[in-house]
């Protein structure tokens, strides 16, 4: 009985740790995006303040806006990749695959696959299987 209580507490702590880690990673990525957006906005303002034909300035602004938009979309794609990988883990687990098979399919370490499985199970309210990292 004590083993199950300890396992439950350990799983809860690991889940909280994983959630905190994902939060910090997303927060760091958002800070990087904000820094890049600020740098591009500053460059756009400088280009707008430079003397020159208005048409060239509009083309430069359009180019920088497109570049900024592309960078933002690429950051969203990276975040979607993480979400996609998580959904893929859930699907693979539902099909009966374990951490070893999932780590090979996703080309991640066994430990990372175990952590993703643990998070997937806890988010669905499934009792965690005995996970050994």
C-alpha positions in Angstrom: 0.0 0.0 0.0 2.8 2.4 0.9 4.5 1.5 -2.5 1.4 2.7 -4.4 1.2 5.9 -2.4 4.9 6.5 -3.0 4.5 5.8 -6.7 1.5 8.1 -6.9 3.4 10.9 -5.2 6.5 10.3 -7.3 4.4 10.3 -10.5 2.7 13.6 -9.4 6.0 15.2 -8.7 7.4 14.1 -12.0 4.3 15.3 -13.8 4.6 18.7 -12.1 8.3 18.8 -13.0 7.6 18.0 -16.7 4.8 20.6 -16.8 7.1 23.2 -15.3 9.9 22.3 -17.7 7.5 22.7 -20.7 6.3 26.0 -19.3 9.8 27.3 -19.0 10.8 26.2 -22.5 7.7 27.9 -24.0 8.4 31.0 -21.9 12.0 31.1 -23.1 10.9 30.7 -26.7 8.4 33.5 -26.4 11.1 35.8 -25.0 13.3 35.0 -28.0 10.4 35.7 -30.3 9.7 39.0 -28.6 13.4 40.0 -28.9 13.4 39.2 -32.6 10.1 41.1 -33.2 11.5 44.1 -31.4 14.7 44.0 -33.4 12.8 43.7 -36.6 10.4 46.5 -35.6 13.4 48.7 -34.8 14.9 47.9 -38.2 11.6 48.7 -39.9 11.4 52.1 -38.1 15.0 52.9 -39.1 14.3 52.1 -42.7 11.2 54.2 -42.6 13.1 57.2 -41.3 15.9 57.0 -43.9 15.8 59.5 -46.7 14.9 58.0 -50.0 12.0 57.5 -52.5 8.8 56.6 -50.8 8.4 53.5 -53.1 11.7 52.0 -51.9 10.6 52.6 -48.3 7.3 50.8 -48.9 9.1 47.9 -50.6 11.5 47.6 -47.7 8.7 47.7 -45.2 6.8 45.1 -47.1 9.9 42.9 -47.2 10.5 43.3 -43.5 6.9 42.6 -42.7 7.0 39.5 -44.8 10.2 38.4 -43.1 8.8 39.1 -39.6 5.7 37.1 -40.5 7.7 34.2 -41.8 9.8 34.1 -38.6 6.7 34.1 -36.5 5.1 31.3 -38.5 8.3 29.2 -38.2 8.2 29.7 -34.4 4.6 28.6 -34.4 5.5 25.6 -36.5 8.2 24.6 -34.0 5.6 24.8 -31.2 3.2 22.8 -33.3 5.9 20.2 -33.8 6.1 19.8 -30.0 2.3 19.5 -29.8 2.3 17.1 -32.7 4.9 14.9 -31.1 2.9 14.8 -27.9 -0.2 13.7 -29.8 1.8 11.1 -31.7 3.0 9.7 -28.4 -0.6 9.4 -27.2 -1.6 7.6 -30.4 1.3 5.2 -30.2 0.6 4.4 -26.6 -3.0 3.7 -27.4 -1.9 1.3 -30.1 0.0 -0.6 -27.4 3.5 0.5 -28.0 5.9 1.0 -25.1 8.6 3.5 -24.4 11.3 1.5 -26.3 9.3 1.4 -29.5 8.1 5.1 -29.2 11.7 6.2 -28.6 12.8 4.5 -31.8 9.9 5.8 -33.9 10.3 9.4 -32.7 14.1 9.2 -32.6 14.2 10.4 -29.0 15.9 8.9 -25.9 14.2 6.2 -24.0 14.0 8.5 -21.0 12.3 11.2 -23.0 9.8 8.7 -24.3 9.1 7.6 -20.7 8.5 11.2 -19.7 6.2 11.8 -22.6 4.3 8.7 -21.8 4.0 9.7 -18.1 2.7 13.1 -19.1 0.3 11.6 -21.6 -1.1 9.2 -19.0 -1.4 11.8 -16.3 -3.1 14.3 -18.5 -5.8 11.7 -19.4 -6.2 10.7 -15.7 -4.9 7.2 -16.4 -3.2 5.5 -13.5 0.5 5.4 -14.3 2.1 2.1 -15.1 5.4 1.2 -13.4 7.8 3.6 -15.2 11.5 3.1 -14.7 13.8 5.6 -16.2 
